[in-house]
């Protein structure tokens, strides 16, 4: 499963396995016999069956969820697109490592392991209004960082990011992938004012004018960041390993969208954890055909929304696997 260029990565994605249909059928049959009215657990039933199909077990359990956080710096921040200085990326990585960020608390609450991966923070990506953000070799290295970060023994994956300027990068990628106007995809990110929002629109439009029309993975390299590519690499590795993934917010979903646009169906092992407050997140979710589990107005990033709903997904799986059937409980099915 090694790859040395974007074409090789795309070939692996095309060859990745699908769900186990026998496990799906077994889970569906079991769900129909559980001690509850049919359909009474709503989307929890759908989630449990989806999870069972990807794990290849009709009666699965979630015991080793993993959270992987990736950090990168963006050259486009020199354009003034963020309300925070680039030094915050390094400072937040230290906060993650010391256990002080929101995602640390949410991972612990969910019983998930957590790792943090800083990608060449002293070497920001190129300013994509003037050149590519990453060369193909840079992008491949970042994809491999994400690929290698996935624990093969994990049974559920959340990926998150930290990178000052990465909402601008993600907005430009979404604009290139899905069209429309730059304003359709640009939001306030860390809290820029109206002038900052207008500047972000101009920067995104300039980036897409220079790099638009490329293939999806080339868009990732040209407009993305190392942490964005690493998330894509981790999501792809999870697909190869049949590890279900909970997608986080706008930036994570744009990273995932590159995979889906490159290989339709590449995100079938993924579920959307939440809809964030970032303006264009809903549109990206619709574009990749994912319905969020919750919408709580979050806009933090770092995997927080996805980490928050790990217990929800665990609850769905526990209901499928742990509830008694009518026959087991001696209850009349009606």
Order of alpha helices (4+ residues) and beta strands (2+ residues): alpha-alpha-alpha-beta-alpha-alpha-beta-alpha-beta-alpha-alpha-alpha-alpha-beta-alpha-beta-alpha-alpha-alpha-alpha
